[in-house]
Each structure stands twice: as C-alpha cells, then as structure tokens.
Amino acid sequence: MEATAAKRYIEETFDGVRAVEHAGDTFFAHDPDGDLPDDRWLPFATIVTGDHYDAVSDLDHPGAYRINIGLTKDSYVERFGPAPTTRDESGVLVTEFDYAARDQVMPHPHYASQYWVCVVNPGPGTADEVRRLLDEAHRFAARKHANQKARKARS
C-alpha cells in the first residue's frame, strides 16, 4: 500500500474525516461539521512521508512513509503491554522494536506513551491489521467527538 492509497482509503472509508496536509504529511481528524476549534483538533491517524519530525524510521527515501494510528489505552496495552516511558538522548521511546523496520505494527517512536502505534510502509503482512486499527481509531475519535458535542450542548 502506497501513501497515496492509504490516504485515499482513510478519506473514502471513514465518515466525517477532515484531512490537513503539511509538508507532504497528512493529518486525519474526525470533524464531520468542520468546526472543531484548533485546541480540540487532534488527529486519529497521520501519514508522515519524510524525516521532518524524526529520523528514526528512515523515511527519506522515495516511497517511504509511516502511518501512525492513535488507539485506546486498552487496545494498546492488550497488544504491547504497558506504554513505554523511558526515552533515549534523542527523545525516542526505548522499546525492543526497530523503528525503521518495514511492514510491522509497532509502538510509535515518540507517541507510544500516548497509545499510538505505527507501521513503516505497510504491506501484505500488515495491510489488513492497519485497516482494522484505523477503524478502531476512527470509532474512538468519533465517540470522543460525540461526547464533546453532548457536553457542549448541555452547557
């Protein structure tokens, strides 16, 4: 799955998705009305196409990208155990994973402590799982959005 195909999949599969692009990267939020204030606009998934934010995934190659997916705490812990908290001198979370490995679901190198996972260049080994994780992340984002709208309506 190429980055453009992954982007198209997210935009065409999930309702209420708003995508924002910056420097070749794409950030996806559940914002069905397009009215989330900036302080509430948090993505449920991102596609990063280069080493703009970190070099640990070795993305500065043609066609290389990392898809990042925010999960619930329960889902993350079920898969990987407690979220890592120790960081190396570069700020990368210390785990046993090779963050440059391709086609492998792993904790996010910077945001695993917030229950994010990632896959560098998803392929046959992870494509179905990436779709399932995106669905879970979108449902979680939609639930948070609905809860926030309900709180706003009560006030």
C-alpha positions in Angstrom: 0.0 0.0 0.0 1.5 3.3 -1.1 1.0 6.5 0.9 -1.5 8.0 -1.6 -3.5 4.8 -1.5 -3.5 4.8 2.3 -4.7 8.5 2.3 -7.4 7.7 -0.2 -8.5 4.7 1.9 -8.9 6.8 5.0 -10.7 9.7 3.3 -13.1 7.4 1.4 -13.8 4.8 4.1 -14.5 6.8 7.2 -17.3 9.3 7.7 -16.6 12.8 9.0 -12.9 12.8 8.3 -11.1 16.0 7.7 -7.6 15.8 6.3 -5.0 18.5 6.7 -1.8 18.4 4.7 1.5 20.0 5.6 4.9 19.5 4.1 3.8 16.3 2.3 2.3 14.8 5.5 -1.4 14.3 6.2 -3.2 14.5 9.5 -6.7 13.0 9.8 -9.3 14.0 12.4 -12.9 13.2 12.9 -14.6 16.6 12.3 -17.8 15.9 10.5 -19.0 19.5 10.8 -15.7 21.1 10.0 -16.0 23.2 13.2 -13.6 21.8 15.7 -11.6 24.6 17.3 -7.8 24.3 17.0 -7.4 23.3 20.6 -9.7 20.3 20.1 -8.4 19.3 16.7 -6.4 16.1 17.4 -5.8 13.5 14.6 -6.7 9.9 15.0 -4.2 8.9 12.3 -1.3 10.6 10.4 0.8 9.7 7.3 4.3 11.0 7.5 6.3 10.9 4.3 9.8 12.0 5.4 12.1 12.6 8.3 10.6 16.0 9.1 9.9 15.2 12.7 12.4 12.4 13.4 14.8 10.2 11.5 14.3 7.1 13.5 12.1 5.5 10.8 14.4 6.3 7.9 11.7 7.8 5.7 13.9 10.0 3.5 13.7 7.5 0.6 11.3 7.6 -2.4 8.0 5.9 -1.5 8.9 5.6 2.2 6.2 6.6 4.7 4.9 5.8 8.2 1.3 5.6 9.1 0.6 6.5 12.7 -2.6 5.4 14.5 -3.9 6.5 17.9 -5.5 3.7 19.9 -7.4 3.4 23.1 -5.3 2.5 26.1 -6.9 -0.9 26.5 -6.2 -1.8 22.8 -2.6 -0.6 23.0 -1.9 -2.4 26.3 -3.6 -5.6 25.1 -1.2 -5.7 22.2 2.1 -4.3 23.6 1.7 -4.2 27.4 2.2 -1.0 29.4 3.2 2.0 27.3 6.9 2.8 27.4 8.1 5.9 29.3 11.9 5.8 29.1 13.4 7.9 26.3 16.9 7.9 24.8 19.0 11.0 24.4 17.1 11.9 21.2 13.7 11.7 22.8 12.8 8.3 21.2 10.9 5.9 23.4 13.0 2.9 24.4 11.5 -0.4 23.3 12.8 -3.6 21.7 11.4 -2.5 18.3 13.5 -1.4 15.3 11.5 1.7 14.3 12.9 1.5 10.8 11.5 -2.0 10.2 9.1 -2.2 7.3 5.6 -3.8 7.3 5.4 -4.3 11.1 3.0 -2.9 13.6 4.9 -1.4 16.5 4.7 1.3 19.2 5.2 4.8 17.8 8.7 6.1 18.5 7.5 9.3 20.2 3.8 8.8 21.0 3.6 5.2 22.2 3.3 6.7 25.7 0.0 8.2 24.5 -1.0 4.8 23.0 -0.1 5.4 19.3 1.2 2.7 17.0 2.8 2.9 13.6 3.8 1.0 10.5 6.5 1.9 8.1 5.5 1.1 4.6 2.5 -1.2 5.3 2.5 -4.2 3.0 1.0 -7.7 2.8 2.0 -8.5 6.3 0.1 -5.6 7.9 -2.5 -4.2 5.4 -5.5 -5.9 7.0 -4.4 -5.1 10.5 -3.8 -1.5 9.6 -7.3 -1.3 8.2 -8.7 -2.8 11.5 -6.6 -0.4 13.6 -7.7 2.6 11.6 -11.3 1.5 12.0 -10.8 1.3 15.8 -9.1 4.6 15.9 -11.8 6.3 13.9 -14.6 4.9 16.0 -12.7 6.1 19.2 -12.3 9.6 17.6 -16.0 9.7 16.6 -17.0 8.7 20.2 -14.8 11.4 21.7 -16.3 13.9 19.2 -19.9 12.9 20.1 -19.1 13.1 23.8 -17.7 16.6 23.4 -20.7 17.8 21.4 -23.0 16.4 24.0 -21.1 18.2 26.8 -21.2 21.4 24.8 -25.0 21.1 24.2 -25.6 20.6 28.0 -23.7 23.8 28.9 
